[in-house]
């Protein structure tokens, strides 16, 4: 089993995460490097959208 997670921050909460996006799956089926980068990008996009 493998897991990847990325925190989501809100601008008014400083450096405290308000949520996390996570994906789990079998080690053979989950490409951690590929999905991890995309998951982090999604978390950053959500964080940016909360600051607007």
Short mmCIF file of the C-alpha atoms (twelve columns), coordinates in Angstrom:
data_MODEL
# 
_entry.id   MODEL 
# 
loop_
_atom_site.group_PDB 
_atom_site.id 
_atom_site.type_symbol 
_atom_site.label_atom_id 
_atom_site.label_alt_id 
_atom_site.label_comp_id 
_atom_site.label_asym_id 
_atom_site.label_seq_id 
_atom_site.Cartn_x 
_atom_site.Cartn_y 
_atom_site.Cartn_z 
_atom_site.pdbx_PDB_model_num 
ATOM 1  C CA . UNK A 1  0.000  0.000  0.000   1 
ATOM 2  C CA . UNK A 2  1.241  3.463  -0.877  1 
ATOM 3  C CA . UNK A 3  -0.107 6.877  0.033   1 
ATOM 4  C CA . UNK A 4  0.495  10.435 -1.056  1 
ATOM 5  C CA . UNK A 5  -0.899 13.529 0.699   1 
ATOM 6  C CA . UNK A 6  -0.640 17.282 0.246   1 
ATOM 7  C CA . UNK A 7  -1.817 20.005 2.659   1 
ATOM 8  C CA . UNK A 8  -4.176 22.860 1.738   1 
ATOM 9  C CA . UNK A 9  -3.672 26.171 3.549   1 
ATOM 10 C CA . UNK A 10 -5.969 29.165 4.077   1 
ATOM 11 C CA . UNK A 11 -4.378 32.618 3.983   1 
ATOM 12 C CA . UNK A 12 -6.056 33.745 7.222   1 
ATOM 13 C CA . UNK A 13 -4.761 30.715 9.152   1 
ATOM 14 C CA . UNK A 14 -1.062 31.353 8.607   1 
ATOM 15 C CA . UNK A 15 0.945  28.188 8.196   1 
ATOM 16 C CA . UNK A 16 -1.705 25.844 9.616   1 
ATOM 17 C CA . UNK A 17 -3.263 23.467 7.078   1 
ATOM 18 C CA . UNK A 18 -7.060 23.479 6.870   1 
ATOM 19 C CA . UNK A 19 -7.391 20.307 4.787   1 
ATOM 20 C CA . UNK A 20 -5.414 17.644 2.982   1 
ATOM 21 C CA . UNK A 21 -5.834 15.877 -0.313  1 
ATOM 22 C CA . UNK A 22 -4.728 12.260 -0.220  1 
ATOM 23 C CA . UNK A 23 -4.555 9.266  -2.525  1 
ATOM 24 C CA . UNK A 24 -3.897 5.688  -1.484  1 
ATOM 25 C CA . UNK A 25 -3.435 2.607  -3.605  1 
ATOM 26 C CA . UNK A 26 -1.521 -0.544 -4.234  1 
ATOM 27 C CA . UNK A 27 2.222  -0.099 -4.653  1 
ATOM 28 C CA . UNK A 28 2.215  -1.581 -8.144  1 
ATOM 29 C CA . UNK A 29 -0.667 0.558  -9.407  1 
ATOM 30 C CA . UNK A 30 0.081  3.913  -7.739  1 
ATOM 31 C CA . UNK A 31 2.831  5.893  -9.470  1 
ATOM 32 C CA . UNK A 32 3.809  7.953  -6.421  1 
ATOM 33 C CA . UNK A 33 6.220  10.265 -8.275  1 
ATOM 34 C CA . UNK A 34 3.719  11.187 -10.980 1 
ATOM 35 C CA . UNK A 35 0.654  11.425 -8.766  1 
ATOM 36 C CA . UNK A 36 2.536  13.149 -5.950  1 
ATOM 37 C CA . UNK A 37 3.581  16.044 -8.169  1 
ATOM 38 C CA . UNK A 38 0.045  16.456 -9.516  1 
ATOM 39 C CA . UNK A 39 -1.465 16.222 -6.046  1 
ATOM 40 C CA . UNK A 40 0.855  18.955 -4.747  1 
ATOM 41 C CA . UNK A 41 -0.025 21.140 -7.733  1 
ATOM 42 C CA . UNK A 42 -3.735 20.662 -7.013  1 
ATOM 43 C CA . UNK A 43 -3.265 21.555 -3.343  1 
ATOM 44 C CA . UNK A 44 -1.336 24.709 -4.302  1 
ATOM 45 C CA . UNK A 45 -4.094 25.687 -6.756  1 
ATOM 46 C CA . UNK A 46 -6.743 25.300 -4.056  1 
ATOM 47 C CA . UNK A 47 -4.638 27.322 -1.626  1 
ATOM 48 C CA . UNK A 48 -4.266 30.101 -4.224  1 
ATOM 49 C CA . UNK A 49 -7.997 30.132 -4.952  1 
ATOM 50 C CA . UNK A 50 -8.754 30.583 -1.242  1 
ATOM 51 C CA . UNK A 51 -6.604 33.718 -1.142  1 
ATOM 52 C CA . UNK A 52 -8.657 35.511 -3.825  1 
# 
